[in-house]
Amino acid sequence: MSNRHLSRTIAMQSLYQWDFLGMPEGKLDETITFNRHEFAPKFDDEKFVEELVKGVVEHRAEIDEFIVHFAPDWPFDSLSIIDRNILRLGVYELKFSDKIPAKVAINEAIELAKGFGGPSSGKFVNGVLGAVYKDMLAKGEVKEVDKEPNKVLES
């Protein structure tokens, strides 16, 4: 498992726990710290987990609107907590993180969905994030990192 994938896994677990407990913002740092020590005690991710989790929380209202818009057949409250938070991570990385290439954001979210979601979670996440990405392309919203396809990036 790559370092960034492990970071995303810890971020997803932290967001899941935060959402499950009713989104207590005061407990966010404590939740991240607990999950980091529980699942990767000697792992130094250079604060990538915090960047992801806090980015999702900061943009949650906008992210949730994207999910509702691009998954119209699935009422937001009926999404599983795991799928909802994997989508939040994926949309955050697609729309709000300038450092992560779009294809990496989508592929990583799909892998999280396959590993932690239900039998059709990977396809569902792929469909929603693919639609978000197509919309971005149609609007000319291409991130600088995606304009440099030959640049080697750590996902």
Residue pairs with C-beta under 8 A, 6 or more apart in sequence:
1 9
2 154
2 155
3 43
3 45
3 48
3 154
4 45
4 48
4 108
4 154
4 155
5 108
5 111
5 155
6 39
6 40
6 43
6 45
7 45
7 48
7 49
7 52
8 52
8 89
8 108
8 112
9 39
9 112
9 115
10 32
10 35
10 36
10 39
10 40
10 45
10 49
11 32
11 48
11 49
11 52
11 53
11 56
11 89
12 82
12 85
12 86
12 89
12 112
12 116
13 35
13 39
14 28
14 31
14 32
14 35
14 49
14 53
15 53
15 56
15 85
15 88
15 89
16 81
16 82
16 85
17 31
17 35
18 24
18 27
18 28
18 31
18 53
18 57
19 81
19 84
19 85
20 81
21 27
25 57
28 53
28 54
28 57
32 49
32 50
32 53
35 49
36 43
36 45
36 49
51 97
52 89
52 92
52 93
55 92
55 96
55 97
56 63
56 85
56 88
56 89
56 92
59 92
59 95
59 96
60 88
62 95
63 87
63 88
63 91
63 92
63 95
63 96
64 76
64 88
66 91
66 95
66 132
67 76
67 79
67 84
67 87
67 88
67 91
67 128
68 76
70 128
70 131
70 132
70 135
71 79
71 87
71 124
71 127
71 128
74 124
76 84
79 87
80 117
80 118
80 121
82 113
82 116
82 117
82 121
83 113
83 117
83 118
83 121
83 124
83 125
86 109
86 112
86 113
86 116
86 117
86 121
86 125
87 109
87 125
87 128
87 129
89 109
89 112
90 105
90 106
90 108
90 109
90 125
90 128
90 129
90 132
91 129
91 132
93 100
93 104
93 105
93 108
93 109
94 100
94 102
94 105
94 106
94 129
94 132
94 133
94 136
95 132
95 136
97 105
98 143
98 144
98 145
99 145
100 145
100 155
101 143
101 145
101 146
101 153
101 155
102 133
102 136
102 143
102 146
103 146
104 153
104 155
105 129
106 126
106 129
106 130
106 133
107 155
108 155
109 125
109 129
110 122
110 125
110 126
110 129
111 122
112 125
113 121
113 122
113 124
113 125
113 126
114 121
114 122
117 124
117 125
136 142
145 151
145 153
